Amino acid sequence: MSERAAPFYCPYCGDEDLFPHETGHGAWECRACNRAFQLKYLGLLSRGVRSDTGGGDGI
Ligand SMILES: [Zn+2]
């Protein structure tokens, strides 16, 4: 089980030019906008995982 989560797009500029930042621990750098950011796992939501696939969400 890894805590690593790889973002697909930069949350700031939306580019895909992401590389792991040297500080590690979920840190990434975007070479398109030259920003560094960090992803952090905050924990599971208290409401738990939804298991119903039906529902009235207009699927
Ligand atoms: Zn960016």
N, CA, C, O and the ligand as a Tripos MOL2 file, in Angstrom:
@<TRIPOS>MOLECULE
protein
  237   235    60     0     0
PROTEIN
NO_CHARGES

@<TRIPOS>ATOM
      1 N           0.8450   -1.1950    0.0000 N.3       1 MET1
      2 CA          0.0000    0.0000    0.0000 C.3       1 MET1
      3 C           0.8780    1.2420    0.0000 C.2       1 MET1
      4 O           1.6690    1.4690    0.9150 O.2       1 MET1
      5 N           0.7230    2.0120   -1.0170 N.am      2 SER2
      6 CA          1.5540    3.2030   -1.1470 C.3       2 SER2
      7 C           0.7140    4.4490   -0.9310 C.2       2 SER2
      8 O          -0.4640    4.4890   -1.2880 O.2       2 SER2
      9 N           1.3240    5.4530   -0.3500 N.am      3 GLU3
     10 CA          0.6110    6.7160   -0.1720 C.3       3 GLU3
     11 C           0.7880    7.6080   -1.3820 C.2       3 GLU3
     12 O           0.2470    8.7110   -1.4530 O.2       3 GLU3
     13 N           1.5450    7.1140   -2.3120 N.am      4 ARG4
     14 CA          1.8190    7.9260   -3.4830 C.3       4 ARG4
     15 C           0.5960    8.0460   -4.3670 C.2       4 ARG4
     16 O          -0.0230    7.0450   -4.7290 O.2       4 ARG4
     17 N           0.2640    9.2330   -4.7030 N.am      5 ALA5
     18 CA         -0.8330    9.4720   -5.6310 C.3       5 ALA5
     19 C          -0.3100   10.3660   -6.7370 C.2       5 ALA5
     20 O           0.1360   11.4860   -6.4850 O.2       5 ALA5
     21 N          -0.3660    9.8880   -7.9160 N.am      6 ALA6
     22 CA          0.1740   10.6740   -9.0200 C.3       6 ALA6
     23 C          -0.9180   11.5090   -9.6610 C.2       6 ALA6
     24 O          -1.9000   10.9730  -10.1750 O.2       6 ALA6
     25 N          -0.7490   12.7880   -9.6290 N.am      7 PRO7
     26 CA         -1.7270   13.6460  -10.2940 C.3       7 PRO7
     27 C          -1.5620   13.5610  -11.8050 C.2       7 PRO7
     28 O          -0.4480   13.3910  -12.3010 O.2       7 PRO7
     29 N          -2.6170   13.6730  -12.5070 N.am      8 PHE8
     30 CA         -2.5470   13.6150  -13.9670 C.3       8 PHE8
     31 C          -2.3660   15.0030  -14.5550 C.2       8 PHE8
     32 O          -1.7600   15.1750  -15.6130 O.2       8 PHE8
     33 N          -2.9010   15.9860  -13.8540 N.am      9 TYR9
     34 CA         -2.8130   17.3480  -14.3600 C.3       9 TYR9
     35 C          -2.3970   18.2860  -13.2390 C.2       9 TYR9
     36 O          -2.7100   18.0600  -12.0700 O.2       9 TYR9
     37 N          -1.6980   19.3220  -13.6080 N.am     10 CYS10
     38 CA         -1.3540   20.3550  -12.6450 C.3      10 CYS10
     39 C          -2.6360   21.0530  -12.1840 C.2      10 CYS10
     40 O          -3.4270   21.4880  -13.0200 O.2      10 CYS10
     41 N          -2.8550   21.1670  -10.8730 N.am     11 PRO11
     42 CA         -4.0710   21.8350  -10.3870 C.3      11 PRO11
     43 C          -4.0670   23.3390  -10.6350 C.2      11 PRO11
     44 O          -5.0840   24.0030  -10.4330 O.2      11 PRO11
     45 N          -2.9580   23.8670  -11.0610 N.am     12 TYR12
     46 CA         -2.8720   25.3200  -11.2560 C.3      12 TYR12
     47 C          -2.9880   25.7230  -12.7100 C.2      12 TYR12
     48 O          -3.6850   26.6800  -13.0460 O.2      12 TYR12
     49 N          -2.3040   24.9920  -13.5690 N.am     13 CYS13
     50 CA         -2.3500   25.3890  -14.9710 C.3      13 CYS13
     51 C          -2.9570   24.3060  -15.8520 C.2      13 CYS13
     52 O          -3.2540   24.5420  -17.0230 O.2      13 CYS13
     53 N          -3.1420   23.1050  -15.2760 N.am     14 GLY14
     54 CA         -3.7870   22.0440  -16.0290 C.3      14 GLY14
     55 C          -2.8650   21.2900  -16.9640 C.2      14 GLY14
     56 O          -3.3230   20.4480  -17.7370 O.2      14 GLY14
     57 N          -1.5960   21.5730  -16.9080 N.am     15 ASP15
     58 CA         -0.6690   20.8910  -17.7930 C.3      15 ASP15
     59 C          -0.3580   19.4920  -17.2550 C.2      15 ASP15
     60 O          -0.5700   19.1970  -16.0790 O.2      15 ASP15
     61 N           0.1440   18.6550  -18.1380 N.am     16 GLU16
     62 CA          0.4940   17.2910  -17.7240 C.3      16 GLU16
     63 C           1.9840   17.1220  -17.5200 C.2      16 GLU16
     64 O           2.4670   16.0010  -17.3570 O.2      16 GLU16
     65 N           2.6980   18.1920  -17.5270 N.am     17 ASP17
     66 CA          4.1470   18.1240  -17.4480 C.3      17 ASP17
     67 C           4.6200   18.0580  -15.9990 C.2      17 ASP17
     68 O           5.3220   18.9470  -15.5170 O.2      17 ASP17
     69 N           4.2250   16.9950  -15.3210 N.am     18 LEU18
     70 CA          4.4930   16.8670  -13.8950 C.3      18 LEU18
     71 C           5.6370   15.9110  -13.6260 C.2      18 LEU18
     72 O           5.7820   14.8800  -14.2840 O.2      18 LEU18
     73 N           6.4400   16.2720  -12.6540 N.am     19 PHE19
     74 CA          7.5450   15.4110  -12.2470 C.3      19 PHE19
     75 C           7.6150   15.3920  -10.7310 C.2      19 PHE19
     76 O           7.2620   16.3780  -10.0840 O.2      19 PHE19
     77 N           8.0650   14.2810  -10.1520 N.am     20 PRO20
     78 CA          8.1990   14.2220   -8.6880 C.3      20 PRO20
     79 C           9.1710   15.2940   -8.2000 C.2      20 PRO20
     80 O          10.2570   15.4700   -8.7520 O.2      20 PRO20
     81 N           8.7620   15.9910   -7.1710 N.am     21 HIS21
     82 CA          9.6280   17.0160   -6.6010 C.3      21 HIS21
     83 C          10.6620   16.3490   -5.7060 C.2      21 HIS21
     84 O          10.4260   15.2720   -5.1580 O.2      21 HIS21
     85 N          11.7920   16.9900   -5.5670 N.am     22 GLU22
     86 CA         12.9060   16.3580   -4.8530 C.3      22 GLU22
     87 C          12.6350   16.1800   -3.3630 C.2      22 GLU22
     88 O          13.3130   15.3870   -2.7100 O.2      22 GLU22
     89 N          11.6710   16.8910   -2.8190 N.am     23 THR23
     90 CA         11.3600   16.7170   -1.4040 C.3      23 THR23
     91 C          10.5840   15.4330   -1.1480 C.2      23 THR23
     92 O          10.4700   14.9880   -0.0060 O.2      23 THR23
     93 N          10.0580   14.8470   -2.1950 N.am     24 GLY24
     94 CA          9.3380   13.5960   -2.0500 C.3      24 GLY24
     95 C           8.0270   13.7590   -1.3170 C.2      24 GLY24
     96 O           7.4890   14.8640   -1.2500 O.2      24 GLY24
     97 N           7.5060   12.6820   -0.7680 N.am     25 HIS25
     98 CA          6.2730   12.6890    0.0190 C.3      25 HIS25
     99 C           5.1090   13.3610   -0.7090 C.2      25 HIS25
    100 O           4.4770   14.2790   -0.1860 O.2      25 HIS25
    101 N           4.8510   12.9050   -1.8700 N.am     26 GLY26
    102 CA          3.7000   13.4160   -2.6040 C.3      26 GLY26
    103 C           3.9080   14.7980   -3.1890 C.2      26 GLY26
    104 O           2.9500   15.4620   -3.5860 O.2      26 GLY26
    105 N           5.1500   15.2300   -3.2440 N.am     27 ALA27
    106 CA          5.4300   16.5520   -3.8010 C.3      27 ALA27
    107 C           5.7040   16.4310   -5.2950 C.2      27 ALA27
    108 O           6.4310   15.5450   -5.7440 O.2      27 ALA27
    109 N           5.1210   17.3170   -6.0260 N.am     28 TRP28
    110 CA          5.2710   17.3090   -7.4820 C.3      28 TRP28
    111 C           5.6110   18.6960   -7.9670 C.2      28 TRP28
    112 O           5.2940   19.7000   -7.3300 O.2      28 TRP28
    113 N           6.2450   18.7260   -9.0780 N.am     29 GLU29
    114 CA          6.5150   20.0220   -9.6640 C.3      29 GLU29
    115 C           6.0000   20.0420  -11.0900 C.2      29 GLU29
    116 O           6.1070   19.0650  -11.8310 O.2      29 GLU29
    117 N           5.4460   21.1670  -11.4430 N.am     30 CYS30
    118 CA          4.9290   21.3500  -12.7830 C.3      30 CYS30
    119 C           5.9390   22.1720  -13.5630 C.2      30 CYS30
    120 O           6.2700   23.2990  -13.1960 O.2      30 CYS30
    121 N           6.4130   21.5930  -14.6270 N.am     31 ARG31
    122 CA          7.4380   22.3020  -15.3900 C.3      31 ARG31
    123 C           6.8290   23.2270  -16.4230 C.2      31 ARG31
    124 O           7.5370   23.9280  -17.1470 O.2      31 ARG31
    125 N           5.5260   23.2210  -16.4810 N.am     32 ALA32
    126 CA          4.8710   24.1500  -17.3930 C.3      32 ALA32
    127 C           4.6960   25.5140  -16.7280 C.2      32 ALA32
    128 O           4.9480   26.5430  -17.3540 O.2      32 ALA32
    129 N           4.2690   25.5320  -15.4720 N.am     33 CYS33
    130 CA          4.0530   26.8030  -14.7850 C.3      33 CYS33
    131 C           5.0660   26.9990  -13.6650 C.2      33 CYS33
    132 O           5.0350   28.0070  -12.9590 O.2      33 CYS33
    133 N           5.9640   26.0300  -13.5050 N.am     34 ASN34
    134 CA          7.0660   26.1620  -12.5480 C.3      34 ASN34
    135 C           6.5860   26.2420  -11.0970 C.2      34 ASN34
    136 O           7.1820   26.9310  -10.2700 O.2      34 ASN34
    137 N           5.5080   25.5320  -10.8080 N.am     35 ARG35
    138 CA          5.0060   25.5050   -9.4460 C.3      35 ARG35
    139 C           5.3140   24.1450   -8.8310 C.2      35 ARG35
    140 O           5.3720   23.1310   -9.5260 O.2      35 ARG35
    141 N           5.5070   24.1440   -7.5310 N.am     36 ALA36
    142 CA          5.6230   22.8950   -6.8000 C.3      36 ALA36
    143 C           4.4410   22.7930   -5.8530 C.2      36 ALA36
    144 O           4.0340   23.7820   -5.2420 O.2      36 ALA36
    145 N           3.9010   21.6070   -5.7370 N.am     37 PHE37
    146 CA          2.7640   21.4400   -4.8430 C.3      37 PHE37
    147 C           2.8440   20.0560   -4.2230 C.2      37 PHE37
    148 O           3.6530   19.2220   -4.6290 O.2      37 PHE37
    149 N           2.0080   19.8320   -3.2540 N.am     38 GLN38
    150 CA          2.0620   18.5800   -2.5300 C.3      38 GLN38
    151 C           0.6800   17.9750   -2.3840 C.2      38 GLN38
    152 O          -0.2880   18.6620   -2.0580 O.2      38 GLN38
    153 N           0.6090   16.6970   -2.6280 N.am     39 LEU39
    154 CA         -0.6480   15.9890   -2.4280 C.3      39 LEU39
    155 C          -0.6300   15.3480   -1.0500 C.2      39 LEU39
    156 O           0.3640   14.7460   -0.6420 O.2      39 LEU39
    157 N          -1.7120   15.4820   -0.3600 N.am     40 LYS40
    158 CA         -1.7700   14.9010    0.9680 C.3      40 LYS40
    159 C          -3.0620   14.1330    1.1460 C.2      40 LYS40
    160 O          -4.1560   14.6200    0.8620 O.2      40 LYS40
    161 N          -2.8940   12.9280    1.6220 N.am     41 TYR41
    162 CA         -4.0550   12.1010    1.9100 C.3      41 TYR41
    163 C          -4.6160   12.4880    3.2640 C.2      41 TYR41
    164 O          -3.9190   12.4120    4.2760 O.2      41 TYR41
    165 N          -5.8640   12.9000    3.2860 N.am     42 LEU42
    166 CA         -6.4410   13.4180    4.5270 C.3      42 LEU42
    167 C          -7.2060   12.3690    5.3140 C.2      42 LEU42
    168 O          -7.5450   12.5930    6.4760 O.2      42 LEU42
    169 N          -7.4780   11.2390    4.7030 N.am     43 GLY43
    170 CA         -8.2310   10.2120    5.4060 C.3      43 GLY43
    171 C          -9.5490    9.9470    4.7130 C.2      43 GLY43
    172 O          -9.9430   10.6610    3.7910 O.2      43 GLY43
    173 N         -10.2030    8.9370    5.1600 N.am     44 LEU44
    174 CA        -11.4680    8.5710    4.5600 C.3      44 LEU44
    175 C         -12.5720    9.5030    5.0190 C.2      44 LEU44
    176 O         -12.5260   10.0420    6.1250 O.2      44 LEU44
    177 N         -13.5390    9.6840    4.1860 N.am     45 LEU45
    178 CA        -14.6930   10.4880    4.5630 C.3      45 LEU45
    179 C         -15.5210    9.7370    5.5890 C.2      45 LEU45
    180 O         -15.6310    8.5120    5.5430 O.2      45 LEU45
    181 N         -16.0900   10.4740    6.5000 N.am     46 SER46
    182 CA        -16.8130    9.8410    7.5890 C.3      46 SER46
    183 C         -18.0660    9.1360    7.1070 C.2      46 SER46
    184 O         -18.5630    8.2160    7.7570 O.2      46 SER46
    185 N         -18.5730    9.5710    5.9630 N.am     47 ARG47
    186 CA        -19.7990    8.9420    5.4890 C.3      47 ARG47
    187 C         -19.5260    7.5880    4.8470 C.2      47 ARG47
    188 O         -20.4560    6.8460    4.5320 O.2      47 ARG47
    189 N         -18.2550    7.2720    4.6570 N.am     48 GLY48
    190 CA        -17.9090    5.9640    4.1350 C.3      48 GLY48
    191 C         -18.0350    5.8840    2.6290 C.2      48 GLY48
    192 O         -18.2990    6.8730    1.9460 O.2      48 GLY48
    193 N         -17.8400    4.6850    2.1410 N.am     49 VAL49
    194 CA        -17.8670    4.4660    0.7080 C.3      49 VAL49
    195 C         -19.2820    4.1550    0.2560 C.2      49 VAL49
    196 O         -19.9690    3.3260    0.8520 O.2      49 VAL49
    197 N         -19.6990    4.8120   -0.7780 N.am     50 ARG50
    198 CA        -21.0260    4.5400   -1.2970 C.3      50 ARG50
    199 C         -21.0310    3.2180   -2.0570 C.2      50 ARG50
    200 O         -20.1830    2.9730   -2.9160 O.2      50 ARG50
    201 N         -21.9740    2.4000   -1.7330 N.am     51 SER51
    202 CA        -22.0080    1.0930   -2.3850 C.3      51 SER51
    203 C         -23.1980    0.9850   -3.3160 C.2      51 SER51
    204 O         -23.2700    0.0740   -4.1410 O.2      51 SER51
    205 N         -24.1260    1.9100   -3.1840 N.am     52 ASP52
    206 CA        -25.2990    1.8090   -4.0500 C.3      52 ASP52
    207 C         -24.9980    2.4070   -5.4140 C.2      52 ASP52
    208 O         -24.4560    3.5070   -5.5290 O.2      52 ASP52
    209 N         -25.3570    1.6700   -6.4230 N.am     53 THR53
    210 CA        -25.1180    2.1630   -7.7800 C.3      53 THR53
    211 C         -26.3820    2.7030   -8.4140 C.2      53 THR53
    212 O         -26.3560    3.3180   -9.4790 O.2      53 THR53
    213 N         -27.4940    2.4580   -7.7320 N.am     54 GLY54
    214 CA        -28.7620    2.9540   -8.2550 C.3      54 GLY54
    215 C         -28.9190    4.4170   -7.8710 C.2      54 GLY54
    216 O         -28.0830    5.2460   -8.2320 O.2      54 GLY54
    217 N         -29.9470    4.7330   -7.1650 N.am     55 GLY55
    218 CA        -30.0720    6.0730   -6.6520 C.3      55 GLY55
    219 C         -30.6440    7.0540   -7.6670 C.2      55 GLY55
    220 O         -30.8420    6.7320   -8.8380 O.2      55 GLY55
    221 N         -30.9000    8.2470   -7.1810 N.am     56 GLY56
    222 CA        -31.5400    9.2300   -8.0350 C.3      56 GLY56
    223 C         -30.6000   10.3230   -8.4740 C.2      56 GLY56
    224 O         -30.9940   11.4850   -8.5600 O.2      56 GLY56
    225 N         -29.3700    9.9710   -8.7520 N.am     57 ASP57
    226 CA        -28.4190   10.9780   -9.1610 C.3      57 ASP57
    227 C         -28.4090   11.1950  -10.6580 C.2      57 ASP57
    228 O         -27.5690   11.9210  -11.1900 O.2      57 ASP57
    229 N         -29.3560   10.5570  -11.3320 N.am     58 GLY58
    230 CA        -29.4450   10.7590  -12.7630 C.3      58 GLY58
    231 C         -28.2900   10.1670  -13.5310 C.2      58 GLY58
    232 O         -27.6500   10.8320  -14.3460 O.2      58 GLY58
    233 N         -28.0400    8.9320  -13.2620 N.am     59 ILE59
    234 CA        -26.9370    8.2500  -13.9380 C.3      59 ILE59
    235 C         -27.2170    8.1120  -15.4230 C.2      59 ILE59
    236 O         -26.3970    7.5620  -16.1570 O.2      59 ILE59
    237 ZN          1.2790   23.9370  -13.7890 Zn       60 ZN60
@<TRIPOS>BOND
     1     1     2 1
     2     2     3 1
     3     3     4 2
     4     3     5 am
     5     5     6 1
     6     6     7 1
     7     7     8 2
     8     7     9 am
     9     9    10 1
    10    10    11 1
    11    11    12 2
    12    11    13 am
    13    13    14 1
    14    14    15 1
    15    15    16 2
    16    15    17 am
    17    17    18 1
    18    18    19 1
    19    19    20 2
    20    19    21 am
    21    21    22 1
    22    22    23 1
    23    23    24 2
    24    23    25 am
    25    25    26 1
    26    26    27 1
    27    27    28 2
    28    27    29 am
    29    29    30 1
    30    30    31 1
    31    31    32 2
    32    31    33 am
    33    33    34 1
    34    34    35 1
    35    35    36 2
    36    35    37 am
    37    37    38 1
    38    38    39 1
    39    39    40 2
    40    39    41 am
    41    41    42 1
    42    42    43 1
    43    43    44 2
    44    43    45 am
    45    45    46 1
    46    46    47 1
    47    47    48 2
    48    47    49 am
    49    49    50 1
    50    50    51 1
    51    51    52 2
    52    51    53 am
    53    53    54 1
    54    54    55 1
    55    55    56 2
    56    55    57 am
    57    57    58 1
    58    58    59 1
    59    59    60 2
    60    59    61 am
    61    61    62 1
    62    62    63 1
    63    63    64 2
    64    63    65 am
    65    65    66 1
    66    66    67 1
    67    67    68 2
    68    67    69 am
    69    69    70 1
    70    70    71 1
    71    71    72 2
    72    71    73 am
    73    73    74 1
    74    74    75 1
    75    75    76 2
    76    75    77 am
    77    77    78 1
    78    78    79 1
    79    79    80 2
    80    79    81 am
    81    81    82 1
    82    82    83 1
    83    83    84 2
    84    83    85 am
    85    85    86 1
    86    86    87 1
    87    87    88 2
    88    87    89 am
    89    89    90 1
    90    90    91 1
    91    91    92 2
    92    91    93 am
    93    93    94 1
    94    94    95 1
    95    95    96 2
    96    95    97 am
    97    97    98 1
    98    98    99 1
    99    99   100 2
   100    99   101 am
   101   101   102 1
   102   102   103 1
   103   103   104 2
   104   103   105 am
   105   105   106 1
   106   106   107 1
   107   107   108 2
   108   107   109 am
   109   109   110 1
   110   110   111 1
   111   111   112 2
   112   111   113 am
   113   113   114 1
   114   114   115 1
   115   115   116 2
   116   115   117 am
   117   117   118 1
   118   118   119 1
   119   119   120 2
   120   119   121 am
   121   121   122 1
   122   122   123 1
   123   123   124 2
   124   123   125 am
   125   125   126 1
   126   126   127 1
   127   127   128 2
   128   127   129 am
   129   129   130 1
   130   130   131 1
   131   131   132 2
   132   131   133 am
   133   133   134 1
   134   134   135 1
   135   135   136 2
   136   135   137 am
   137   137   138 1
   138   138   139 1
   139   139   140 2
   140   139   141 am
   141   141   142 1
   142   142   143 1
   143   143   144 2
   144   143   145 am
   145   145   146 1
   146   146   147 1
   147   147   148 2
   148   147   149 am
   149   149   150 1
   150   150   151 1
   151   151   152 2
   152   151   153 am
   153   153   154 1
   154   154   155 1
   155   155   156 2
   156   155   157 am
   157   157   158 1
   158   158   159 1
   159   159   160 2
   160   159   161 am
   161   161   162 1
   162   162   163 1
   163   163   164 2
   164   163   165 am
   165   165   166 1
   166   166   167 1
   167   167   168 2
   168   167   169 am
   169   169   170 1
   170   170   171 1
   171   171   172 2
   172   171   173 am
   173   173   174 1
   174   174   175 1
   175   175   176 2
   176   175   177 am
   177   177   178 1
   178   178   179 1
   179   179   180 2
   180   179   181 am
   181   181   182 1
   182   182   183 1
   183   183   184 2
   184   183   185 am
   185   185   186 1
   186   186   187 1
   187   187   188 2
   188   187   189 am
   189   189   190 1
   190   190   191 1
   191   191   192 2
   192   191   193 am
   193   193   194 1
   194   194   195 1
   195   195   196 2
   196   195   197 am
   197   197   198 1
   198   198   199 1
   199   199   200 2
   200   199   201 am
   201   201   202 1
   202   202   203 1
   203   203   204 2
   204   203   205 am
   205   205   206 1
   206   206   207 1
   207   207   208 2
   208   207   209 am
   209   209   210 1
   210   210   211 1
   211   211   212 2
   212   211   213 am
   213   213   214 1
   214   214   215 1
   215   215   216 2
   216   215   217 am
   217   217   218 1
   218   218   219 1
   219   219   220 2
   220   219   221 am
   221   221   222 1
   222   222   223 1
   223   223   224 2
   224   223   225 am
   225   225   226 1
   226   226   227 1
   227   227   228 2
   228   227   229 am
   229   229   230 1
   230   230   231 1
   231   231   232 2
   232   231   233 am
   233   233   234 1
   234   234   235 1
   235   235   236 2
@<TRIPOS>SUBSTRUCTURE
     1 MET1         2 RESIDUE 1 A MET
     2 SER2         6 RESIDUE 1 A SER
     3 GLU3        10 RESIDUE 1 A GLU
     4 ARG4        14 RESIDUE 1 A ARG
     5 ALA5        18 RESIDUE 1 A ALA
     6 ALA6        22 RESIDUE 1 A ALA
     7 PRO7        26 RESIDUE 1 A PRO
     8 PHE8        30 RESIDUE 1 A PHE
     9 TYR9        34 RESIDUE 1 A TYR
    10 CYS10       38 RESIDUE 1 A CYS
    11 PRO11       42 RESIDUE 1 A PRO
    12 TYR12       46 RESIDUE 1 A TYR
    13 CYS13       50 RESIDUE 1 A CYS
    14 GLY14       54 RESIDUE 1 A GLY
    15 ASP15       58 RESIDUE 1 A ASP
    16 GLU16       62 RESIDUE 1 A GLU
    17 ASP17       66 RESIDUE 1 A ASP
    18 LEU18       70 RESIDUE 1 A LEU
    19 PHE19       74 RESIDUE 1 A PHE
    20 PRO20       78 RESIDUE 1 A PRO
    21 HIS21       82 RESIDUE 1 A HIS
    22 GLU22       86 RESIDUE 1 A GLU
    23 THR23       90 RESIDUE 1 A THR
    24 GLY24       94 RESIDUE 1 A GLY
    25 HIS25       98 RESIDUE 1 A HIS
    26 GLY26      102 RESIDUE 1 A GLY
    27 ALA27      106 RESIDUE 1 A ALA
    28 TRP28      110 RESIDUE 1 A TRP
    29 GLU29      114 RESIDUE 1 A GLU
    30 CYS30      118 RESIDUE 1 A CYS
    31 ARG31      122 RESIDUE 1 A ARG
    32 ALA32      126 RESIDUE 1 A ALA
    33 CYS33      130 RESIDUE 1 A CYS
    34 ASN34      134 RESIDUE 1 A ASN
    35 ARG35      138 RESIDUE 1 A ARG
    36 ALA36      142 RESIDUE 1 A ALA
    37 PHE37      146 RESIDUE 1 A PHE
    38 GLN38      150 RESIDUE 1 A GLN
    39 LEU39      154 RESIDUE 1 A LEU
    40 LYS40      158 RESIDUE 1 A LYS
    41 TYR41      162 RESIDUE 1 A TYR
    42 LEU42      166 RESIDUE 1 A LEU
    43 GLY43      170 RESIDUE 1 A GLY
    44 LEU44      174 RESIDUE 1 A LEU
    45 LEU45      178 RESIDUE 1 A LEU
    46 SER46      182 RESIDUE 1 A SER
    47 ARG47      186 RESIDUE 1 A ARG
    48 GLY48      190 RESIDUE 1 A GLY
    49 VAL49      194 RESIDUE 1 A VAL
    50 ARG50      198 RESIDUE 1 A ARG
    51 SER51      202 RESIDUE 1 A SER
    52 ASP52      206 RESIDUE 1 A ASP
    53 THR53      210 RESIDUE 1 A THR
    54 GLY54      214 RESIDUE 1 A GLY
    55 GLY55      218 RESIDUE 1 A GLY
    56 GLY56      222 RESIDUE 1 A GLY
    57 ASP57      226 RESIDUE 1 A ASP
    58 GLY58      230 RESIDUE 1 A GLY
    59 ILE59      234 RESIDUE 1 A ILE
    60 ZN60       237 GROUP 0 **** ****
